[in-house]
Amino acid sequence: HPPGEDKYGYEDAGERWRPVHTVETILLSVISMLSSPNDESPANIEAAEWRENYPAFKKRVQRIVRDAI
């Protein structure tokens, strides 16, 4: 989504991109995300639907995978 206030309410201001980030800080962030993922603040809103309606989410994923094959 565009810069500014997060209208979806999922992104904390501290999670936003800043031009002062270096390769090192980006890699540390990626390592941190992989070692302890935070499903309470998803980057992919649609993927976070599993919390609200798992059967519908599973059905959608199966359809997408089937169509991709």
Biotite code that builds the C-alpha atoms (Angstrom):
import biotite.structure as struc

atoms = struc.array([
    struc.Atom([0.000, 0.000, 0.000], chain_id="A", res_id=1, res_name="HIS", atom_name="CA", element="C"),
    struc.Atom([1.107, 3.606, -0.443], chain_id="A", res_id=2, res_name="PRO", atom_name="CA", element="C"),
    struc.Atom([3.256, 5.384, 2.141], chain_id="A", res_id=3, res_name="PRO", atom_name="CA", element="C"),
    struc.Atom([1.531, 7.087, 5.018], chain_id="A", res_id=4, res_name="GLY", atom_name="CA", element="C"),
    struc.Atom([-0.996, 5.933, 7.558], chain_id="A", res_id=5, res_name="GLU", atom_name="CA", element="C"),
    struc.Atom([-1.860, 2.230, 7.243], chain_id="A", res_id=6, res_name="ASP", atom_name="CA", element="C"),
    struc.Atom([-5.579, 2.252, 6.509], chain_id="A", res_id=7, res_name="LYS", atom_name="CA", element="C"),
    struc.Atom([-5.758, -1.511, 7.123], chain_id="A", res_id=8, res_name="TYR", atom_name="CA", element="C"),
    struc.Atom([-4.323, -1.273, 10.627], chain_id="A", res_id=9, res_name="GLY", atom_name="CA", element="C"),
    struc.Atom([-1.848, -4.118, 10.146], chain_id="A", res_id=10, res_name="TYR", atom_name="CA", element="C"),
    struc.Atom([1.431, -2.243, 9.872], chain_id="A", res_id=11, res_name="GLU", atom_name="CA", element="C"),
    struc.Atom([3.142, -0.618, 12.809], chain_id="A", res_id=12, res_name="ASP", atom_name="CA", element="C"),
    struc.Atom([5.037, 2.583, 12.000], chain_id="A", res_id=13, res_name="ALA", atom_name="CA", element="C"),
    struc.Atom([8.229, 0.857, 13.193], chain_id="A", res_id=14, res_name="GLY", atom_name="CA", element="C"),
    struc.Atom([7.838, -1.825, 10.507], chain_id="A", res_id=15, res_name="GLU", atom_name="CA", element="C"),
    struc.Atom([7.931, 0.575, 7.577], chain_id="A", res_id=16, res_name="ARG", atom_name="CA", element="C"),
    struc.Atom([10.767, 0.970, 5.110], chain_id="A", res_id=17, res_name="TRP", atom_name="CA", element="C"),
    struc.Atom([13.245, 3.732, 5.853], chain_id="A", res_id=18, res_name="ARG", atom_name="CA", element="C"),
    struc.Atom([15.956, 4.942, 3.468], chain_id="A", res_id=19, res_name="PRO", atom_name="CA", element="C"),
    struc.Atom([18.578, 4.635, 6.226], chain_id="A", res_id=20, res_name="VAL", atom_name="CA", element="C"),
    struc.Atom([18.328, 0.834, 6.236], chain_id="A", res_id=21, res_name="HIS", atom_name="CA", element="C"),
    struc.Atom([21.485, -0.947, 5.158], chain_id="A", res_id=22, res_name="THR", atom_name="CA", element="C"),
    struc.Atom([21.963, -4.421, 3.724], chain_id="A", res_id=23, res_name="VAL", atom_name="CA", element="C"),
    struc.Atom([22.909, -5.530, 7.233], chain_id="A", res_id=24, res_name="GLU", atom_name="CA", element="C"),
    struc.Atom([19.732, -4.171, 8.864], chain_id="A", res_id=25, res_name="THR", atom_name="CA", element="C"),
    struc.Atom([17.575, -5.656, 6.118], chain_id="A", res_id=26, res_name="ILE", atom_name="CA", element="C"),
    struc.Atom([19.201, -9.092, 6.496], chain_id="A", res_id=27, res_name="LEU", atom_name="CA", element="C"),
    struc.Atom([18.816, -8.934, 10.270], chain_id="A", res_id=28, res_name="LEU", atom_name="CA", element="C"),
    struc.Atom([15.129, -8.126, 9.809], chain_id="A", res_id=29, res_name="SER", atom_name="CA", element="C"),
    struc.Atom([14.659, -11.052, 7.414], chain_id="A", res_id=30, res_name="VAL", atom_name="CA", element="C"),
    struc.Atom([16.436, -13.429, 9.805], chain_id="A", res_id=31, res_name="ILE", atom_name="CA", element="C"),
    struc.Atom([14.250, -12.165, 12.641], chain_id="A", res_id=32, res_name="SER", atom_name="CA", element="C"),
    struc.Atom([11.055, -12.662, 10.613], chain_id="A", res_id=33, res_name="MET", atom_name="CA", element="C"),
    struc.Atom([12.053, -16.200, 9.664], chain_id="A", res_id=34, res_name="LEU", atom_name="CA", element="C"),
    struc.Atom([13.065, -17.196, 13.178], chain_id="A", res_id=35, res_name="SER", atom_name="CA", element="C"),
    struc.Atom([9.917, -15.875, 14.844], chain_id="A", res_id=36, res_name="SER", atom_name="CA", element="C"),
    struc.Atom([7.151, -14.999, 12.373], chain_id="A", res_id=37, res_name="PRO", atom_name="CA", element="C"),
    struc.Atom([4.433, -12.646, 13.585], chain_id="A", res_id=38, res_name="ASN", atom_name="CA", element="C"),
    struc.Atom([1.088, -13.750, 12.180], chain_id="A", res_id=39, res_name="ASP", atom_name="CA", element="C"),
    struc.Atom([-0.626, -10.902, 14.036], chain_id="A", res_id=40, res_name="GLU", atom_name="CA", element="C"),
    struc.Atom([0.861, -8.386, 11.590], chain_id="A", res_id=41, res_name="SER", atom_name="CA", element="C"),
    struc.Atom([0.726, -10.050, 8.177], chain_id="A", res_id=42, res_name="PRO", atom_name="CA", element="C"),
    struc.Atom([2.224, -8.462, 5.094], chain_id="A", res_id=43, res_name="ALA", atom_name="CA", element="C"),
    struc.Atom([-0.220, -10.431, 2.945], chain_id="A", res_id=44, res_name="ASN", atom_name="CA", element="C"),
    struc.Atom([-3.730, -9.620, 4.126], chain_id="A", res_id=45, res_name="ILE", atom_name="CA", element="C"),
    struc.Atom([-5.318, -12.414, 2.079], chain_id="A", res_id=46, res_name="GLU", atom_name="CA", element="C"),
    struc.Atom([-2.933, -14.986, 3.541], chain_id="A", res_id=47, res_name="ALA", atom_name="CA", element="C"),
    struc.Atom([-3.973, -13.872, 7.026], chain_id="A", res_id=48, res_name="ALA", atom_name="CA", element="C"),
    struc.Atom([-7.560, -14.927, 6.321], chain_id="A", res_id=49, res_name="GLU", atom_name="CA", element="C"),
    struc.Atom([-6.763, -18.376, 7.697], chain_id="A", res_id=50, res_name="TRP", atom_name="CA", element="C"),
    struc.Atom([-7.348, -16.969, 11.182], chain_id="A", res_id=51, res_name="ARG", atom_name="CA", element="C"),
    struc.Atom([-10.859, -15.757, 10.389], chain_id="A", res_id=52, res_name="GLU", atom_name="CA", element="C"),
    struc.Atom([-12.215, -18.518, 8.155], chain_id="A", res_id=53, res_name="ASN", atom_name="CA", element="C"),
    struc.Atom([-9.842, -21.461, 7.759], chain_id="A", res_id=54, res_name="TYR", atom_name="CA", element="C"),
    struc.Atom([-12.166, -23.688, 5.661], chain_id="A", res_id=55, res_name="PRO", atom_name="CA", element="C"),
    struc.Atom([-12.706, -20.917, 3.094], chain_id="A", res_id=56, res_name="ALA", atom_name="CA", element="C"),
    struc.Atom([-8.997, -20.114, 3.087], chain_id="A", res_id=57, res_name="PHE", atom_name="CA", element="C"),
    struc.Atom([-8.066, -23.781, 2.539], chain_id="A", res_id=58, res_name="LYS", atom_name="CA", element="C"),
    struc.Atom([-10.570, -24.053, -0.303], chain_id="A", res_id=59, res_name="LYS", atom_name="CA", element="C"),
    struc.Atom([-9.143, -20.949, -1.961], chain_id="A", res_id=60, res_name="ARG", atom_name="CA", element="C"),
    struc.Atom([-5.552, -22.199, -1.652], chain_id="A", res_id=61, res_name="VAL", atom_name="CA", element="C"),
    struc.Atom([-6.526, -25.569, -3.131], chain_id="A", res_id=62, res_name="GLN", atom_name="CA", element="C"),
    struc.Atom([-8.198, -23.823, -6.072], chain_id="A", res_id=63, res_name="ARG", atom_name="CA", element="C"),
    struc.Atom([-5.159, -21.606, -6.705], chain_id="A", res_id=64, res_name="ILE", atom_name="CA", element="C"),
    struc.Atom([-2.784, -24.587, -6.572], chain_id="A", res_id=65, res_name="VAL", atom_name="CA", element="C"),
    struc.Atom([-5.045, -26.660, -8.826], chain_id="A", res_id=66, res_name="ARG", atom_name="CA", element="C"),
    struc.Atom([-5.221, -23.829, -11.385], chain_id="A", res_id=67, res_name="ASP", atom_name="CA", element="C"),
    struc.Atom([-1.433, -23.411, -11.300], chain_id="A", res_id=68, res_name="ALA", atom_name="CA", element="C"),
    struc.Atom([-0.745, -27.051, -12.167], chain_id="A", res_id=69, res_name="ILE", atom_name="CA", element="C"),
])
